[in-house]
Amino acid sequence: MALTKVIGDGTGSLDTVIIGDGDAGSVTANTNGDELVVECSARGGISILTPDANEGNILFGSPSDNLGGFITYKQSNTTMEVGTSISSGNLLLYSGDGALAQKIDGNGHITKPLQPAFLVQPTSAQNDITHGANQTIIFNNERFDQNSDFNSSNYTFTAPVTGKYFLSYSLWVSNIDNQPSYWETYIITSNRNYLYTIDPRAFDQDAASFTFNNSLIADMDSGDTAKIQILQQNSGTEQADIQNYSFFSGALIC
């Protein structure tokens, strides 16, 4: 026999149910709707306990759509599912400051508006690259910079959290001098540098254009930085130009 107790009349008046008195501070009802408050002095929680091989569910919806979203734990295979059950529904997760952190739509697509991700390019060509010293590429045109982690004034990405970051670049360089014994491009990070190199003496003449490409997954700590540099060995003439079709991109992947 099941016992159902309804608290509140659902007609728009705001009802608050408070369980416990843990001296956790004053409890204020949510002015946007009814709420259930569990007040604890130390550890606390809400438990959904089910027999073995059964499911525990938190359901979201209304009487008209019955189930608009859900969080389900399946004890039979110890998996957690989060999603929406109708095509028009979205399950939204917000950060502490009220910003949308994750969205799952009715078709299962997951987007994370605050996940670090960027794509930048130069606004114009960077001409006559100096030889004999590393030159930072001037990526001052942000195509997008989700979470605002790229600084277009010093052309540097700063990791907001510790994790693994996918970093990629492509440098279209024109007028490559074939006299130096090497050209090098780098992803410069706080932890280590990642090198790509060529020997232009293999060319029978100066190259009208050449593209340097590299990509990798880099371990970065919170506050670590990443930027792109190029080096022409101290030989030949300063004639190479970085074209504005070059790019630098990155994203936090895990």
N, C-alpha and C positions, 0 to 999 in steps of 0.2 A: 504494500500500500504506500503510495507516494503522498507526501504532504507538501503543498505549495502555499507559500505565503507571499502576497504581493504587498509591497510597501510603496505608497505613493499612488496617486490616481491617474498619472499619465496625461493629465489635461493641461500641463504647462507650469503648474506650481512646482517649485524646486524642493525636493526632499533629500535630506542627508541622513545616511545611516552610519553611525560611528560605533566601531567595535573596539572595546578596550579603552584604557586610560593610562597610557604609558608615560605621561608627562613629556611627550615629544614636542610640545609646543602647542600654540593655539591652532585649532582646526577651523578653517573657513570653507564654507560650502562653495562649490564651483558655481559661479554666477551664470554659466551658460547651460546648466542642466543639473540633473540629479547626480549624486555621487555616493560611493561607498568608501568609507575611510577606515583603515586599520591602523590604529595608533599604537606604537611600540616604544618601550623604554630602551630596548637593546635590539636584538635580532627579531625579525618579524617576517611575515610572508602570508601568502594565500596558497593553499594546497588543493590540488585536484587529484584525488586518490581513486584509482580504479583497479578492479581485479586484474590478474595476469591476462595478457593477450587482448586487453580491451584498450580503448582510446580515451584520452582526456582531452577535452575541447574547451576553448574560449571562443565564443561565437559573437559575431557582430552583424547587425542587420535591423530590420524592422518587420512588423507584422505583414507588410505587403510583399517584401522580397524574401522573408524568412531567414536568409543567410547571405549577407553581403561580404563577409570576410571571416577568416578563422585562423586560429593557431591550434594545431593538433599534435599531441604526442602519442605515438603508437607504441604500446608496450611490446607488441608481438615482434617487432624488428628494431626497437629502440631508435626510431627516427622522429624528427621534428619537422612538421610541415607548416608553412605560413603561406597564405594566399587569399585569393578572392574567388568567389564561385559564380559571379555574374559578370558579363562582359562590360557592363557600365560601372562596375564597382572598382574602387581603389583601396588598398590597404596602405596607410600612410604612417610612417614612423618619424617622430620629431626629436630633435636634440633638445638639450636643457634650455636653450635660449629661444626655443620656439621655431627654429628653422627646420624646413623639411629635409630630413636626412636620407630617407629611402621611400620609394614608392613601388608597389607591386600592383599592376593593373589586372583586370579580369582575365587577360590572356597569358598571364604569368611573366610579363616583361618586368624586369627589375631595373630601376634607375636610381642613382645616388647623386643628387645634385651637389653635395658637398665633397664628393670624392676628388682628391687632387688629380687634375688632368690639364694639360696645356699644349698649345701649338703656337710657335712664334716664328717669324721670318724677319729679315732685314727690310727696312723701308726703301733702301736704295743700295747700290753696289758699294762694297768696301774695297776701294781701289789701291793698287800698288802696295801689296802686303810687304811689310818690312821683313828682311831676312835675318837669320841668326838669333831670333828671339820668338818665344811663343806670343801669338796674337789672339786675343779674345774676339770671337765673332760677335758683331753688333746685331743681336736679335732684339730689335726695338719695336716690332710690330706684332702685337698679340692678336692672333686669329681667335683664340679663346683661352681663358685662364680660369678654369673652374676652381673655386676656393681661394683664388688670388694669391698663389704661392710663387709666381714668377715675377721678378723685378726687371722691368723693361729699361731701367736706367743703368743697371750694372750687368744686365743680360744673364742673370743667375736665377736658377730654381732653388728654393729652400724647402726641404722636406718638413712638413708640419708634424709628422708622427714617424716613429720607427717602423720600418717595413721594407718590403721588396718593391722596387720601382722599375718599370719598363722605361728605358731611355733610348731615343733614336735620333739620328741626325742625317742630313744629306747636304753636302756642300758642293755647289756647282762653281768650280773655279775655272776662270778663263785665263789664257796666256800663261800656261805653266812653263816655266823655264826648265830646260832639260840639262842644264849644267850642274846643278846641285847633286850630291850623291844620294839625297833622300828628301822627301816631303813627308810630314807627319801630321795627323790630326788626332785630337784627344777629346775624350769625355773626362773632364777634370772633376772629381768628387772629393769630398772630405776624407773618405776612407782610402781611396786609391784612384789611380788614373788608368784609363783604357785607351790603348794605342792602335791606330791604323796607319800603315806606312807604305810608301811606294818608292821605287828607284827610277826617277825620270830619265836616267841615262839610257834606259832601254828604248826610249823614243828616238827616232832618227832626226827629229827636229822638235822645236817647242810645240807643245800641245795647245791647240786652239781652245780646247775645253776638256775638263776632266771632272768626274764626280766622285767625291769621297763619301762613303756610306758606312755607317756602323750602327748596331743596335744590340742591346743586352738587358739583362735584369740585374740591377745593382742593389746591394744591401746598403741602406741609408738609415742613420739614426735621426731622431728629431733634431732639427737645426742644421743638419748636414746640407751642403750645397752642391750644385752641379752646373757646369758651364762647358762651352765648346771652344777649343783653341786649335790653331793651325801653326805649323812651323816649317819654314823653308830653311834648309841647311845653309850655313853662311857661305854662300857661293852664288854666282850668277847675278842677275839684275833683279831689281824690285819692280816687277811688271805684272804680277798676278792680281786678279780681281775676284772677290767673292760676289757672286751675283745674287740678286734679291729673290730668286726662286729657291734659294737654300732654305732649309727649315730645321727646327729643333723641337722635339715633342717628348712628352713623358706622362706617366700616370702611375698612381699607386695601384698595385694589383693584389697584394696580400700582406 
